[in-house]
Amino acid sequence: MSSLTMADAALKRKRVARKRLVNGAQNGVWFLVVCALAFAVMLPFIWMIVTSLKSPTEVFAYPPTWIPKEFQWSNYVEMWNKAPFGRYFMNSAIVAICVTIGQLTSCVLAAFAFARMEFKGKNVMFMIFLSTTMISSQVTLVPTYLVMRTLNWIDSYQALIVPFLANGFGVFMLRQSFRTIPKELEEAAKLDGCSRFRFLWQILIPLSKPILASQALFAFMGNWNSYQWPLIITNQDSMRTLQIGLRYFVSGEGSTQWGIYMAAALVVTLPVIIIYFLVQKTFVESMASTGLKDI
């Protein structure tokens, strides 16, 4: 009997060892696949960085070189001096930061009303509000421009900022996040004399930091990379944003200085990458743990 027990135990150990080996092999294969995909995604950025440090003759050299023979740091100096890049950078920063703050403020207040307050026609109003996310921005482009012209806001920060201070999708995300907070928590806060605004500021917002970080990232990226609206609403060079400013580095008839252009593109990309790394932890947490309740 003992010999059978020992044989069963040995067989069980072999099965466990085989299962661990198979799981290890599968994990190794998936790790290699993920590394290959990550490299494929990073390859254009690596090439952009390398090209920004090349001379014009080396950009189109064949076979292509990954490490420049001589690092052309002067490309960044020329990029900054060739156009009013500092002004473009400041305009984009002002617009992106103001819109991000405005969207967070408006979305938090609207989401709190739709999620935690009771009033007549709330669900109908929310559905109407949510339906605005289905309207393409190109459809509202002309009416918005006419409003800006009527207000005499052409070539102004107001025209670049005010139309984007509210966002339907942001309200939806925050509303769903606020609905996951137990009502008992709000009732206990009220018993302690906590007002609605204090409950929102001191309890709901701290508990919703991941989703707020996600909304802030989306808002900043969307306005930092905006091209169509700034192109239409601005005429003066002093009000152009970075995305419009990049066009100044592209010349016709194949005379574009790609080293300088890639240096400018890298400078434009860096703020978004830095902000993503700053909110990466909370952003991933929101994607992994935030559940959406039924509307």
C-alpha positions, 0 to 999 in steps of 0.5 A, spaced: 500 500 500 505 504 501 509 503 495 502 505 491 502 511 495 509 513 493 508 511 486 502 516 486 506 521 489 511 521 484 507 521 478 503 527 481 510 530 482 511 529 475 505 531 472 506 538 476 513 539 474 510 537 466 505 543 467 510 548 470 514 546 464 509 547 459 506 554 463 513 556 463 514 555 455 507 558 454 509 564 458 516 565 455 513 565 448 508 570 450 513 574 453 517 574 446 511 576 442 510 582 447 517 584 446 516 583 438 510 587 438 513 593 443 519 593 439 515 594 432 511 600 436 517 603 438 521 602 432 518 609 428 520 613 435 527 610 435 527 612 427 525 619 429 530 620 434 536 617 430 533 621 424 533 628 428 541 627 429 543 626 422 545 630 417 541 631 410 546 627 406 545 621 411 538 621 412 537 618 405 544 614 405 543 607 403 544 602 406 540 606 412 544 607 418 541 606 425 547 610 429 549 617 425 556 618 424 556 625 427 551 627 431 547 633 429 545 637 435 545 643 431 538 640 428 535 642 435 538 649 435 536 650 427 529 648 429 528 652 435 530 658 431 527 657 424 520 658 426 517 662 432 517 655 435 517 658 443 511 661 441 507 655 438 509 651 444 507 656 449 500 657 445 499 649 445 501 649 452 496 654 454 490 651 450 492 644 452 492 645 460 486 650 460 482 645 456 484 639 461 482 643 467 476 646 464 474 639 462 475 636 469 471 641 472 465 641 468 465 633 467 466 632 475 460 637 476 456 634 471 457 627 472 456 628 480 449 631 478 447 625 473 450 620 478 448 622 485 442 627 485 435 626 483 431 630 479 426 630 474 428 628 467 435 626 469 435 619 465 432 623 459 437 629 459 443 624 460 441 620 454 440 627 450 447 629 453 450 622 451 448 623 444 452 629 443 458 624 443 455 621 436 456 627 432 462 628 428 466 634 430 466 636 422 458 637 423 459 642 428 465 645 425 462 651 421 456 653 426 462 653 431 466 658 427 460 662 425 459 663 433 466 664 434 466 670 428 460 673 431 463 673 438 469 676 435 474 671 437 478 669 431 485 669 433 484 668 440 485 663 446 478 663 447 476 660 440 481 655 442 479 653 449 472 655 450 469 650 445 472 644 448 471 646 455 465 640 456 466 633 453 460 628 453 464 622 453 468 624 460 461 626 463 459 618 461 466 615 464 466 619 471 458 618 472 459 611 471 465 611 476 461 615 481 456 610 481 460 605 483 461 609 490 456 606 495 450 610 497 451 608 504 458 612 504 454 618 502 449 617 507 454 617 513 457 623 510 451 627 511 450 624 518 456 627 520 454 634 517 458 633 510 455 638 504 454 635 497 460 639 495 465 637 501 463 630 499 464 631 492 471 634 493 473 630 499 471 623 498 468 622 491 474 625 487 480 622 491 476 615 490 476 617 483 483 619 481 484 613 476 479 615 472 480 622 473 487 621 470 485 618 464 480 623 462 486 628 464 490 624 459 485 624 454 483 631 454 491 633 454 492 629 448 486 631 444 488 638 444 495 638 444 495 634 438 489 638 435 490 640 428 484 642 424 480 647 429 487 651 430 488 651 423 481 654 421 480 659 427 487 662 427 490 667 422 496 670 425 502 667 426 503 668 433 496 664 435 498 658 431 499 652 435 505 646 435 501 642 430 500 648 425 507 650 426 510 643 424 508 645 417 513 650 416 518 645 416 515 641 410 518 644 404 515 643 397 519 639 391 523 634 396 527 640 399 524 638 406 530 638 411 528 631 415 533 632 420 530 639 423 523 636 422 524 630 426 527 634 431 521 638 431 516 632 431 520 629 437 520 636 441 512 636 440 511 628 442 515 629 448 510 632 453 505 627 451 510 621 453 512 625 459 505 626 462 503 619 460 509 616 464 507 621 470 499 618 470 501 611 468 500 607 474 493 611 475 491 610 468 493 603 468 489 602 474 483 605 471 483 601 465 484 594 469 479 596 475 474 601 473 467 597 472 461 600 468 454 599 471 448 599 467 445 606 465 
